[in-house]
Amino acid sequence: MIRRLAATAALLAASAAPAMAHLDPAEHGSFLAGVSHPLFGADHVLAMVAVGLWAALLSRAVGGRALWLVPGAFVAAMALGFAAAIAGMALPTVEPIILASVVVVGLLAAAALDMPAGPAMALVGFFAIFHGHAHGGELGGAGALAFGAGFAVATTALHAAGIALALGTARFFNGDVGSAATRLAGGATALGGLWLAFGA
């Protein structure tokens, strides 16, 4: 059992390994630059995987719709934040709130905190606005529509990775042990956020 838990944590850590540069939209196209953008920041990866983990845990407690409503709210609110950035609207403390989102959503998954889908959507949506604003602030020479579509696709894939990890863990371990392993993965994302905030 310990080896299985360690393997789950290692898989999560590997999926969140940071990269060092974004794709150049002039060379690779705006869409692929957008796809790569969330994948090249450990804070974005951890937060989005944590949303998927928590959505999967919520779906067991409050109903299956949370499985897609919560990640969907994140993507929609992220698009609003992106639009605000390219419209020139400033947001305060973008990076600290992004780091806080990793810790908070990771802790929500670690605690398997139950709440109705609506408040959960609002909570992740608040954080998503700041993630989207950060993407918009780094648009550079990319086309906004293609870039935005690209990072929305990548974000959805990261949410799906978190959901798949949670559902796969539940099937692999069964019952309470599976839930505990998913919660451990949520705790790992929160620790990753703390490391990025204070140790990186």
N, C-alpha and C positions, 0 to 999 in steps of 0.2 A: 504493500500500500504506500509506504514512504517513497519507493522508487517511482510509483505512478504519479504521486503528488509532485515530486521533484521534476518529472518529465513534463507535466503540465505547466509548471512555473517556467521551466526552461524554454518551452515552445512560445510562451507569451513573451518572454524576454527577447527571444530571437526575432519575433515578429515586430518588436519595437526598436530594433537596432537603428540608430540614427545614421543618416547619410550626410554627405558633406556639401552637396551642391544641388541646385534645381536645374532641370533641363532648360536649355536656351530655346525660347519660342521661335527665334529666327531660324534655328537649325532643325528643330524637331516639330514645330507647329504649336499653335496656342493650346489646342486640346490636350496634347501629350504633356505640355508644360504644366497645364492645370492638373492633369492626372498625377503627375509626379510631385506636385507641391505639398500635399498633406503627408505624403510618404517620406518626405525628406526632413521632417521635424518630429523628434521623439515626443514632444508635448502633444502634437496633433494626433499622432498614432495612438498614444496611450489613452487620451481622452475618448477617442472615437471607439476604440476597442472596449473601453470601460462602459460606454453607453450601450453597446451590444450585450455585454455581460449582464448589466443591470436590467435591460429590457427582457432578456430571457428569464431572469429570476422573477421579475414582475409578472411576466405572462403566466407563470405557474401559480402565482398568488392571487392575481386580480383578473385574470382572463387573457386569452390568447391575443386579443387585439393590441395589447401593450407591446407585443413582439415587433409590430411594424409601426404603431403609432408613435412610440417614443423616438426611435431612430428617424422616422419621417419628420417629426417636429424639429429634430436637430438639423436635418438637411434644409428644411424650409427656412428656419430662422437664420441659418448660416448664409443662405442666399440673400436675405434681407441685410445682414451685416456687410456682405460683399458689395451690394448695391449702394449702401450708405457710404462705404469707403470710396468707391469710384465716383460718387457724387460730391465728394469732398467734405463729407460730414465727419467731424472728429469725434472720437470716443476716448475717454480717459482710461488710463491704466489697462490697456489692452493686454499686454504681455502678462502682468501679474494675474489678471482674471483668467487668462488661458491656463496658466500654471495651477491656479486654484481649482479650475474645472477638473483637471486630472486628479487632484487629491480628493475633491468632494465626490465626484462620480465614482471614483475607485472605492472610497469609503462606503458609499451607498450600496455598491455591489458587495463589498466585504461584509456589510451588516445585513445584506439581503433585506433592506428596508422596504416595507410595503407601503404604497400609497396609491390612490386612484390614478388612472392613466392621465387625466387632465393636469393635475399638479405636477406629475412627473414630466409631462411634455413641456409645461411652462418652465420648469427648472432647467432641463437640458437646453431648451430654446434660449434661455437667457445667456447661458455660456456660449451657445453656438453663434450668437450675434457677434461676439468678440472674435471667435475663430474666423468667421467670414470676413470681418473687418480686416483682420491681419492678412488674409489672402488678398483682399482687394488692395491693400496698401502696398503689396509687392507685385502688382500686376506688370509693371514695367512696360515692355513693348508688345506684350501679348494682346490679342483681341479679347475683349471682355467676355463676350458671349461664349466663345469656344473655351476660353480658360475657365470660366465659371462652370460650364458643363463638365469639363474635365475633372475639376476638384470635387464636384458633386458626385460624380461616378466613383472616384477614389474613396470619398468619405463613406458612401453607401457600401462599398466593398469592405472597408474597415469595420463598419458596424456589423456587416454580415460575418466577418471573421470572428468578432466577439460573440455573436449569437451562436455561430457554429462551434466555437470553443466550449461555450456553456452547454449547448445541447449534446455535443459529442462527449463531454465530460460526464454529463448526467447519464448518458447511455453506457459509457465505459465503466463507470464506478457504481451506478445504481443508487437510488434512494438518497438517504441523508449524506452518504459519503460523496456522491456526485455533487450535491449542493455545496458541501463544504469545500470541495476542490474548486468549484466556480467562485466561491467567496474568497478562497485563497488567491485566485487569479486577480480578483478585484483588489484585494489588499496589495498585491504586487504592483498593480498600476498606481495605486495611491503612494506607495513607497517610491516608485519611479518618479512621480511628480514632486515629492519632497526632495529627492536627490537632485532633480533638475533645478528646483528653486534654491536649494541651499548648498548643494555639493558640486554642481557642474561648473 
